[in-house]
Amino acid sequence: MKNYKYRSLEWKSGVSLRKPLSKSRIAIVSTAALHTPDQEPFDGSVSGGDTSFRVIREDTQLETLRETHPSESFDHGGLEADPNLAMPTERFRELKAQGKIGDSAPRHLSFMGIILNPEKLINETAAQAAEILAEDKVDGVLLVPV
Protein backbone atom coordinates (compact mmCIF):
# COMPACT_ATOMS: atom_id res chain seq x y z
CA MET A 1 0.00 0.00 0.00
CA LYS A 2 3.06 2.29 0.23
CA ASN A 3 2.90 2.88 -3.52
CA TYR A 4 -0.83 3.63 -3.62
CA LYS A 5 -1.48 7.28 -4.33
CA TYR A 6 -4.35 8.29 -2.08
CA ARG A 7 -6.23 11.40 -2.98
CA SER A 8 -7.30 13.97 -0.47
CA LEU A 9 -10.76 15.35 -1.13
CA GLU A 10 -12.71 17.97 0.72
CA TRP A 11 -15.64 16.31 2.50
CA LYS A 12 -19.07 17.34 1.29
CA SER A 13 -22.20 16.15 3.02
CA GLY A 14 -24.44 13.82 1.07
CA VAL A 15 -27.51 14.92 -0.79
CA SER A 16 -30.74 14.43 1.08
CA LEU A 17 -33.45 12.29 -0.46
CA ARG A 18 -36.05 14.33 -2.27
CA LYS A 19 -38.85 12.24 -0.80
CA PRO A 20 -39.27 10.09 2.30
CA LEU A 21 -37.45 6.75 2.36
CA SER A 22 -40.84 5.05 2.68
CA LYS A 23 -41.68 6.36 -0.79
CA SER A 24 -38.22 5.97 -2.35
CA ARG A 25 -36.84 3.37 -4.75
CA ILE A 26 -33.51 2.12 -3.42
CA ALA A 27 -30.77 0.16 -5.20
CA ILE A 28 -27.92 -1.84 -3.71
CA VAL A 29 -24.34 -1.26 -4.82
CA SER A 30 -22.02 -3.91 -3.42
CA THR A 31 -18.25 -4.23 -3.69
CA ALA A 32 -18.25 -7.99 -3.05
CA ALA A 33 -17.56 -8.99 -6.70
CA LEU A 34 -20.82 -10.94 -6.92
CA HIS A 35 -22.11 -12.31 -10.20
CA THR A 36 -24.66 -14.82 -11.44
CA PRO A 37 -23.51 -18.17 -12.89
CA ASP A 38 -24.17 -16.95 -16.45
CA GLN A 39 -22.09 -13.76 -15.99
CA GLU A 40 -18.34 -13.51 -16.42
CA PRO A 41 -16.49 -13.71 -13.09
CA PHE A 42 -14.52 -10.70 -11.95
CA ASP A 43 -10.89 -10.83 -13.05
CA GLY A 44 -8.57 -10.63 -10.06
CA SER A 45 -5.50 -10.68 -12.30
CA VAL A 46 -6.17 -7.25 -13.86
CA SER A 47 -3.44 -4.80 -12.87
CA GLY A 48 -5.01 -2.15 -10.64
CA GLY A 49 -8.25 -4.10 -10.29
CA ASP A 50 -11.23 -5.10 -12.42
CA THR A 51 -13.27 -1.91 -12.81
CA SER A 52 -16.28 -3.60 -14.40
CA PHE A 53 -19.56 -4.28 -12.63
CA ARG A 54 -22.33 -6.87 -12.84
CA VAL A 55 -26.04 -6.21 -12.82
CA ILE A 56 -27.87 -8.34 -10.28
CA ARG A 57 -31.61 -8.44 -10.93
CA GLU A 58 -33.91 -7.97 -7.94
CA ASP A 59 -35.47 -11.41 -8.44
CA THR A 60 -32.11 -13.24 -8.49
CA GLN A 61 -32.01 -16.10 -6.02
CA LEU A 62 -29.17 -15.21 -3.65
CA GLU A 63 -27.96 -18.78 -3.31
CA THR A 64 -27.10 -18.73 -7.03
CA LEU A 65 -24.69 -15.80 -6.69
CA ARG A 66 -20.97 -16.42 -6.98
CA GLU A 67 -18.34 -14.30 -5.26
CA THR A 68 -15.01 -13.82 -7.05
CA HIS A 69 -13.40 -11.14 -4.90
CA PRO A 70 -9.63 -11.79 -4.96
CA SER A 71 -8.81 -10.13 -1.64
CA GLU A 72 -7.38 -12.31 1.09
CA SER A 73 -7.81 -9.56 3.68
CA PHE A 74 -11.24 -10.74 4.82
CA ASP A 75 -12.95 -14.05 5.57
CA HIS A 76 -15.09 -14.97 2.57
CA GLY A 77 -16.98 -17.57 4.65
CA GLY A 78 -19.54 -15.04 5.87
CA LEU A 79 -20.57 -14.10 2.33
CA GLU A 80 -20.82 -17.76 1.39
CA ALA A 81 -23.00 -18.49 4.43
CA ASP A 82 -25.29 -15.49 3.95
CA PRO A 83 -25.13 -13.52 0.68
CA ASN A 84 -27.49 -10.95 2.28
CA LEU A 85 -24.38 -9.58 3.97
CA ALA A 86 -23.22 -8.24 0.61
CA MET A 87 -26.43 -8.15 -1.47
CA PRO A 88 -29.31 -7.72 1.01
CA THR A 89 -32.18 -8.13 -1.45
CA GLU A 90 -34.13 -10.33 0.96
CA ARG A 91 -33.82 -7.64 3.66
CA PHE A 92 -35.03 -5.06 1.12
CA ARG A 93 -38.14 -7.16 0.44
CA GLU A 94 -38.80 -7.21 4.19
CA LEU A 95 -38.29 -3.44 4.45
CA LYS A 96 -40.66 -2.88 1.55
CA ALA A 97 -43.30 -5.13 3.17
CA GLN A 98 -42.92 -3.12 6.40
CA GLY A 99 -43.28 0.16 4.52
CA LYS A 100 -39.78 1.29 5.47
CA ILE A 101 -38.73 1.74 1.83
CA GLY A 102 -41.02 2.43 -1.08
CA ASP A 103 -39.49 -0.04 -3.51
CA SER A 104 -36.40 -2.04 -4.28
CA ALA A 105 -34.81 -1.23 -7.63
CA PRO A 106 -35.25 -3.88 -10.34
CA ARG A 107 -31.47 -3.99 -10.79
CA HIS A 108 -28.64 -3.80 -8.28
CA LEU A 109 -24.93 -3.52 -9.01
CA SER A 110 -21.87 -5.40 -7.86
CA PHE A 111 -18.30 -4.19 -8.26
CA MET A 112 -14.99 -5.65 -7.19
CA GLY A 113 -13.89 -3.76 -4.11
CA ILE A 114 -10.13 -3.80 -4.59
CA ILE A 115 -9.45 -1.13 -7.18
CA LEU A 116 -5.92 0.21 -6.82
CA ASN A 117 -6.13 2.26 -10.02
CA PRO A 118 -9.57 3.92 -9.91
CA GLU A 119 -9.14 6.25 -12.92
CA LYS A 120 -11.12 4.04 -15.34
CA LEU A 121 -13.72 3.36 -12.65
CA ILE A 122 -14.20 7.09 -12.08
CA ASN A 123 -14.07 8.18 -15.72
CA GLU A 124 -15.98 5.36 -17.43
CA THR A 125 -17.56 2.68 -15.30
CA ALA A 126 -19.21 4.97 -12.75
CA ALA A 127 -21.05 6.81 -15.52
CA GLN A 128 -22.32 3.52 -16.96
CA ALA A 129 -23.54 2.44 -13.53
CA ALA A 130 -25.21 5.82 -12.96
CA GLU A 131 -27.07 5.45 -16.27
CA ILE A 132 -28.57 2.15 -15.12
CA LEU A 133 -29.64 3.65 -11.80
CA ALA A 134 -31.18 6.63 -13.61
CA GLU A 135 -33.01 4.34 -16.06
CA ASP A 136 -34.47 2.49 -13.07
CA LYS A 137 -35.55 5.79 -11.49
CA VAL A 138 -33.58 5.09 -8.31
CA ASP A 139 -33.96 7.67 -5.54
CA GLY A 140 -31.15 6.38 -3.33
CA VAL A 141 -28.44 3.75 -3.05
CA LEU A 142 -27.32 1.53 -0.20
CA LEU A 143 -23.56 1.07 -0.59
CA VAL A 144 -22.40 -2.26 0.82
CA PRO A 145 -18.59 -2.08 0.99
CA VAL A 146 -16.70 -5.33 1.37
N, C-alpha and C positions, 0 to 999 in steps of 0.2 A: 504494500500500500504506500510505501515511501515515494514511489514514482507517480502515483495518481495525483493529477492536478485538480484539487478541489476548487470550486468557485465559491466566492463569497457574494451573496446576494442580500440586498436589503429586504427585510421581512415586511410583507404586506399582508394584512388580515384578509381572510377569505371573503368571498362574496356571499352574502346572505341569500337564502332561497327566496324566490319571488312569491312563493305561496307556501302554505303550511306543509310540513312533511307528510301529514295525513292525506294530502291531496297531490303529492308529488310523485313522479315516476323516477325511480332510482335504479341505477346500473351499478354493477360490481366491476371493479378493475383490480385484478389480482396480479401479484408478481411471482406466483408460484410455478410458472412455466407449465401450466395445465393445458392439455389438448385432448380431443376425442380420438378414439382409435383410428378413424379415417383421416385425421389431420396429420401433417408432417410434424414429427417431434421437434422440439427446440434443439438447436445445434450448439452444444457446449464447447465445441472446438473453434468457434469463430473468435478471432482475435478482437478483444474489446467487448465481446458479448453479442449475442443474437438479439438484434433490435426489433425483430418481428413480433407480431402478436397473433393470438388465435381468438376467434369468435366462439364463444360458448353460448349456445341457445338456452333460453330460460327453461325449456322442457327437457334438457339433457339430464339423463339419469347420472347422478354423481358417481355412482360406483363404476361407471364406464370410463371416467376420466383417467388419464395417465399424467404423471408428473415427471418431467424430464429436466428438472433444475439441477445444474451441475455442481452447485455449491456443496462443500463438505462441512460448512460452518454451522449447520443446524441439523437436527435429527429429523429425517424425512418420515419416520415412523408415524408421527402424529397426523400428517397429511394423508398417509395411506390408511390409517385407522378411521379418520373422519374428514373427508374432503370439504365438509362445511367450514373447516378452519380456514381454508383458503378461497373457497367459492361458496359462500353461505346462501345458496339459492333456496334451500329448504327453510332456513330461518327467515328469508324474505317472504316466502309464502305464508309463514306463520304471522309475520308482522302485518302483511296485507290483510289477512283474515281478522286480525285484532284491530284493524283500522289505524295502525301506527304509521304505515306508509300508504300512499294512494295506489301505487302499482309498482311492480317489478318490471324493468325493461325487458323486451323480448330477446335482447342480446347483451351478453356480458363479455368482458375482454380479459385475456390473460397474457401477460408479458413474462419474460425471464428477468428475474430481479437482480442479476449480477451484470450490470452494464458498466464497464470501465471506460468506455469511449462513447459518451452519450450524444455526440454531435448528430449522428444520423437519426437517432431516436427523437431528438429535439426538432430537427429540421424537416424530417420526412414522416416518420412513423406516427408521431403524436398528432399530426394534422389528419392523417388517415383515420386514426382512432376517433378523433373529435368529430369527423364527418359521420361516422357510424352512430355516435351518441346523438348528434344533431338530427340525423334521419329518424332515429327512434324517439325523438322528442323527450329526451332525458332532462329532468330538472336538476338532478344531483347525482353524485357518484360516491360510493363507498370504496375507498382505497384500502385494499387488504395487502399490506407489504409483507413479504416473506424473506 
